[in-house]
């Protein structure tokens, strides 16, 4: 029962069902005799005679092709037949299609008069048909001959302008007159004699539609007159009258024409008539009830461009004030009324579109009024209507170029637009981001050498923009955004890009649509090309290979192959062969056939970039992959590609000279980037630093060979240079270091500032690498001695004393006391106010210290550790003389045997035994034992200081400090 009810309900729906098909009579009617198959002219004539409307339209639309097949037959037989059918048909569609085809035929300038049919169509009683044929005539007047224009079109236009004709006919006649006036073969005399009287008559027509239409064509008539006096005498009076018209449309048209007529007027006429007229139009547009302000705003940029050389500073200020008022039109309303004021929105949109022209005007005429322009731009860029913001974003690059050196002020507003939430705003802004930032970098407001606050704000805005864009599924917008990021290396430091953008874009290579992923990989290639640090470049290359080439997903491997296509265009062949050649060849043995197919397509190019005999190894690997594929490949598409490419690879592939020049240019660019990194990492030492270092750091063993002395001098100089450079690291570097790292460098004698310094410094990695190289040169040397006992502080200036006090980490207490006496309180106060003292850790000890103090040496008090805790900071591993390797250093109580007659300095030698300078009067015993609480050895040298002694000759107390160096182990 229920099934029956359902069937009845379906039947009641009366769904469309296919008909029974064409009847045999209909099929016979639409069938064409096969004898016409190779006779297009006869076939077309048969259809025009006996076919229905659809078949006839197909013939008319095919007229250009028929002309190519049989030119004479089409002109003599087909077109006359169509002209015969036009008056007899009542189909509007037939007239519309025919009018469009006739436009094409007239532009082809055929040897046949088609104008008669066009004029007949304009006089049709059907307004749609008449309008279609009128458009055809207006658009083709410039293609007609002089005789046709003077003898047929001009009389017809004058006839259509009579008062007894309908409004549409008179409006159309205005358009015809404007086109006739600018016809290249119509002389100025003909325009003045035939067209100007009709123009003046239509400007005084009783209907405002006709007056507005004729007013819009005054510019074309002025162009046809081509004489300033004729324009001023014939048209300027008409324009003044139309600007005072009672109808808004006529006044709006007068505003547009008043600006367009300025180039056709003399300078005197502009100063006496045009400028006052334009001022009056602007004032009237801002009056209450006037609706022409949108048209004034639309033409404001063009108006200022034409009047720029005719205005003084006072007039320029007046026009700027008017522009500011127009840019605020409608903002006084409450928020709910914004949608109800489309005219005000259009006014602000036009103001935003003219910002570039207004900026040129301000900088040229009234450069002191830039603040008003900035405020107007700021308000338009933050307009509550997204259409206004969209217009500003669309023209942001032109505005930035117009402002030039003053564009720094609008950078915050540009960043606000980048953070905009509107999709429409971002769609037009994203294509301009790269060019805008590049221009700002060239102007000096962004730098690729150092990170400024502007750079940080720009990075935040771009990250916010990327987050907003990737919320939606518009992959074209995402790809466009990534394309603009390719230009970031031109205006941003590579470190900043690597820290904030590289990981983000690397993630996009494995997510989203394929075009977006491919573009993300290409963007990373640009980051790789312009990165100045070796470790960053290595990380990017390894990440791309591990993420894409070695991925388990075949889609990611496809992206890697696409990336290699781009890499060949971005990098030189030399760099590509070093970085991506072998990973790409490895995909030739991929288990997925489509991946192998894409790699096989690149074989000819991969072979072309090989240079023998340097690339013999790569040639062998390429041949191995190709041979293996040919032997084991089963996919027919891959085999076909291999077969085709094998023929290409067997033939010698010559490199064009242009390619060689491009390759040379790329290699030079890459070498320049690499050398730029090396150059910037080595800061030259000034003469002042060299003097201080030579006065403080000396080698006490003068009997050494010259070569060893020179090497040690260079080591001391480099250490001093590193010490000076590391005394002012960047604030970000200090913030990134953890607590233990900071105290590690404090114990090493490196002063870490509390605030960031603007001085450019070398990277820590370069300093450590330099230190490691220098250490390796002296690892097997005997005990190195750095002495400060011979420093003559009496001959030093105050600045040198401060330098000595600040940067010497191994200064003795005696010299320190002498420094305090020498410098005095005034210098000490100045030093404390201007120079941050170095946090020093005394790594030396006296031999007569008590046992508890010696045991607490390993307890790093700077870490605030309790007595029972063990420091994590490593200490030195030493080997004693008898060959027992101590894993850790432990200092036991030192025994003394004092001889009161001859006190001498003593110190520990390299093997931990007691060493005396002159005699064995003093004997020290230092025991090296193993301590299980320590697990790592230190690379830091320990300064061991003997007890202060009295010099026998001078009676002064001296102290000698020696830097103990031993076999360092990690």
Secondary structure, DSSP 8 states (H G I E B T S, - for coil): -HHHHHHHHHHHT----------HHHHHHH---GGGTT-HHHHHHHHHHHS-HHHHHHHHHTHHHHHHH-HHHIIIIIHHHHHHHHTT---HHHHHHHHHHHHHHHHTT-SS--HHHHHHHHT-SSHHHHHHHHHHHHHHGGGS-HHHIIIIIHHHHHHHTSTTS-HHHHHHHHHHHHHHHT-TTS-HHHIIIIIHHHHHHHHT-SSHHHHHHHHHTHHHHHHHH--HHHHHHHTHHHHHHHHT-SSHHHHHHHHHHHHHTGGGS-HHHIIIIIHHHHHHHHHHHHSTT---HHHHHHTHHHHHHHHGGG--HHHHHHHHHHHHHHHTTTTTS-GGGSTT-HHHHHHHHHHHHTHHHHHHHHHHH-GGGHHHHHHHHHHHHT-SSHHHHHHHHHTHHHHHHHHGGGGGGGHHHHHHHHT---HHHHHHHHHHHHHHHHHHHHTTSS-SSS--HHHHHHHHHHHHHHHHHTTS--HHHHHHHHHHHTTGGGTS-HHHHIIIIIHHHHHHTTSS-HHHHHHHHHHHHHHHHH---HHHHHHHHHHHIIIIIT-S-HHHHHHHHHHHHHHHHHS-HHHHHHHTHHHHHHGGG-SSHHHHHHHHHTHHHHHHT--TTTTHHHHHHHHHHHHHHHHH---HHHHHHHHHHHHHHHS-----HHHHHHHHHHHHHHHHHHHHHHHHH-----HHHHHHHHHH--BS-TTS-HHHHHHHHHHHHHHHHHHHHHTT--HHHHHHS-HHHHHHHHHTT----SS--SS----HHHHHHHHHHHHHHTTT-----B--TT--GGG--HHHHHHHHHH-TT--HHHHHHHHHHHHHHHHHHHHHHS-----------TT--HHHHHGGGS-GGGT--TTS---S-B---B-TTS-B-SS-----------SSS---EEE-TTS-EEESS-SSS---------TT---B----EEEE---EE-TTT--EE--EEEE------
